[in-house]
Amino acid sequence: MPSRITQRIDQVPTGDITAVTTPSNGGLSGGGTSGAIALSVDASNLTALGATVATTDYVVIYDTDGSATKKVLVSNMPGLWA
């Protein structure tokens, strides 16, 4: 590559992500300011709202011992639609 092209490439600004944070009621946990950042769903942090549920909506299932978090379609949950 000609040196002036290399010089122009070196002048292109780059950005850095300095932190990944999660809202207190957003259903996520994790984050950090360096290294390998991990996020996970934490259903215990979700706000309970009285919302209309459609059969095509998903519901988060959180084991109380914290060993697994899963999702299920509302239409696949027996007993909710009588």
C-alpha positions in Angstrom: 0.0 0.0 0.0 1.3 3.5 -0.7 2.5 5.2 2.4 0.0 8.1 2.1 -2.9 5.6 2.1 -1.4 3.9 5.2 -1.0 7.2 6.9 -4.7 8.1 6.2 -5.8 4.8 7.6 -3.8 5.4 10.7 -5.7 8.7 11.1 -9.2 7.2 11.1 -10.5 7.6 14.6 -11.6 4.5 16.5 -13.7 4.2 19.6 -13.7 2.0 22.7 -16.5 0.8 24.8 -15.6 1.8 28.3 -18.4 0.1 30.3 -21.4 -2.2 29.9 -24.1 -1.6 32.5 -27.6 -3.1 33.1 -30.6 -1.2 34.5 -31.8 -2.3 37.9 -35.2 -3.5 36.6 -34.3 -4.6 33.1 -34.0 -8.3 33.7 -30.3 -8.4 32.9 -27.4 -9.0 35.1 -23.7 -8.8 34.6 -21.6 -6.2 32.8 -18.2 -4.7 33.6 -15.6 -2.3 32.5 -12.8 -4.5 31.2 -12.0 -8.0 29.9 -14.6 -10.4 28.6 -18.0 -8.9 29.6 -20.9 -11.3 30.1 -24.6 -10.5 30.4 -27.4 -12.9 31.4 -31.1 -12.8 31.9 -32.1 -12.5 35.6 -35.9 -12.9 35.9 -35.8 -11.9 39.6 -34.9 -8.3 38.4 -37.9 -8.0 36.1 -40.8 -5.7 37.0 -44.2 -7.4 37.2 -46.7 -5.6 35.0 -50.3 -6.3 34.3 -50.0 -6.6 30.5 -52.1 -8.3 27.9 -50.5 -11.6 26.9 -50.7 -13.1 23.4 -50.3 -16.7 22.6 -47.3 -15.8 20.5 -45.5 -14.1 23.4 -42.6 -15.7 25.2 -42.4 -16.1 29.0 -39.0 -16.3 30.8 -38.8 -19.3 33.2 -36.2 -18.9 35.9 -35.3 -21.8 38.2 -35.4 -20.6 41.8 -32.0 -22.1 42.4 -30.6 -20.1 39.5 -29.4 -23.1 37.6 -31.3 -22.4 34.4 -33.2 -19.7 32.5 -35.4 -20.7 29.7 -38.2 -19.3 27.5 -41.5 -20.9 26.5 -44.3 -19.7 24.2 -47.5 -18.8 26.1 -49.4 -21.1 23.7 -47.3 -24.0 25.0 -48.2 -23.4 28.6 -51.0 -25.8 29.6 -53.8 -24.5 31.8 -53.5 -20.8 30.9 -56.0 -20.9 28.1 -59.2 -22.5 29.2 
